[in-house]
């Protein structure tokens, strides 16, 4: 999961913590956006409560005046129509509240997922790539032939100043099979992968 070399392991831990903090900040921002957008639905909720109460009052009034001789049925019908209009207003308020809730959820998800995935996906890919490289390297370093492979990779990938610190002419030393240079180059490549090279009793380089 983490490199064996202290410098790279420190960078990995720092990177992991930075990604977690970054994602946590955007989760907080998403929750804030969700709450702010939901406040837009408060007038609709107030309208819904008022319309419901008024509609109930109209229905009760229609029931009461329905017993009035001659005009009772007409009055009941009038109050019923008013209650119906009020019920439609209440339904419209409920629909608006639902729409605002969906909008709040969508905006919150966009706020959280966009930045989090933008940084999180490359981070996960990089960590998986490191784990695969480190696992493969540990499995390979078990013979002098494998050391030769890592030495060749060092010659191809490592900066020239680092190579000349090992030998004034590292390519020529590698070609003639200088075991000391080959082991030093292999150790340099292993450290670049994040593995800590150790030397066996026979001087053989291995990854811990």
N, C-alpha and C positions, 0 to 999 in steps of 0.2 A: 504493500500500500504506500509506504514511504521509502525514500531513498536511504541508503546506508551512510552516505557521506553527509556530514553534519551541515555543510553549507546548503546543499540542495534540499535536504530534509527541512531545514529552517525556512527556505523559500516556499516549499510545498505547504508547510503548516500555515505560514503567513498568508499564502494564496487561498487556502481553504477557509481560513477565518474571514478574509476579505470578502470572499464570495458569499459566505453565510450572512455577514453584516449587510452586504449589498442587497441580498434577497430579502432580509428582514426589514430593511428600510422601505423597500417597495411594497412589501405586504402591508406595512403601516400606512403608506401612502394610499394603497388601494382601499383599505378600510376607511380612511378619511374621505376619499372621493365617494365611496358608497354612502357614507353617512350624510355628506353634503347634498348629494343628488336626491336622497330620500326625503330631505326637508322640502323639496319642491312639491311633494305629494301632500303636505300638511293642509293646504287650502282645500284640496279635494276631499280629504278625510273630514274636515270641518263641514264642507258642503254635504257630504254623505250623512253625517250625524244629524245635521239640521233638517235635511230633506226627510230622513226617516222619521224624526220626531213630528215634523209637520204633517207628513202623510198619515201617520197614526192618528194625529189629532183630527184630520179631515175625515178619516174613516169613522172614528168615534162620533164626530158631529153628525155625519150622515146617518148613522144608526139612530142617533137621538132624535133628529128632526123627521125621521121617517114615520114617526107615529103621529105627526101633525095632520089633522083631517084635510082632505082635498089636495093640499100642496106638498104633502110629505114625500110622495114618490119622486116628484120633480126635484125637490131639495136634496133628497138622498142621491139622485143621479148626478146633480151638479157637484155635490161634495165628492162623489165617487170619481168624477172626471178630474177634479182638482188633485185628488189623491193619486190618480194614475199618472198625471203629469209630473207630480212630485216624485213618484216612484221611478220614472224615467230619468229624472235629474239625479236621483240617488245612484241608479245603475251607471250613469255616465261618470259620476264621481268615482265609483268603485273601479270602472274600467281604466280611468286615468291613473288611479293609484297603482293598479297592476302594471300599466305601461311604464310608469316611473320606476317601479321596483325592478322591472326587467332591464331598463336602461341603466339603473344604478349598478346592477350586477354585471352587466356587460362592460361598462366603463371601468369598474373595479378590476375585472379580470384582465382587460387590456393593460391597465396601469401596472398590474403585478407581473403578468406573464411576459410582456414585451421586453422590458429590461432584464428580468430574471433569466429568461431563456436566452436572450442575446449574450449574456455573459456565462450562464450556467452550462449551455451546450458545449461551447469550446473548452470550458474547464473540465467537464466530464470526459470529452474526447481526449484531451491531453493527459488526464490521469489514467485513462484506460490504455492509451498508447504507451505511457511510461511503464505501467504494470506488465504489459505484454513484452516490451523490450527487456525489462529487467528479468522476467521469468525465463525468457529465451536465452539470455546471456548466462544466467546461472546454470541452465541445463547444458550449455555448450562448453563452458570452461572446464574441461576435464582431461585435456591432452595438449601436448606441444603443438600439434597441428591446429588445434583451436586457438592457441595463443597466437599462432601465425596469422590466423584470420583476423583476430582483434587488432593485431599490430598493423595489418594492411588497412583496416578501417581507420585506425588512428592516422596513418599516413594520408588517407584520402579526406578525412573530415576535420582533424585538429588544426589549430592555427600554426603557421610556420615557426613563430618564436618558441612555442611550446615544444615543437619537434626538435629544434636545434639545441634546446636545453638538454635533450637526451643524447644527441650525437651531432657532430658537425655535419655529417652526411648520413641522415637516418635511412634514406632509401638504399644507399649502397650497403649499409650495415645490415639492413633487412634482407637484401638480395644474397649476401654471403652467409646468412643464417647466424648472425651474431646473437647468441642466446640472451645475453644481458640486455642488448638493445631491444630485442623482440619482446622480452618480458616487460621492459620499461614502457614500450609502446602499448602493449596489451593492457598494462595497469592504467595508463593514461586514458585509454578508450573506456575501460570499465568505470573509471571515476566519472567520465562524462555521462555515462548512462545512469549514474547514481549508485553504483555498487562499490563497496570498499574492498579493494584487492588485498589478499593475504598471501603469504609465501609459505609453501609447504616445506617439509624437512629437506627436500631435494632442490629447493629454490623455485619450484613451480608456482606460478601465479594462479590463484583461484579467487572466485567471488565468494564473499562470506555469505 
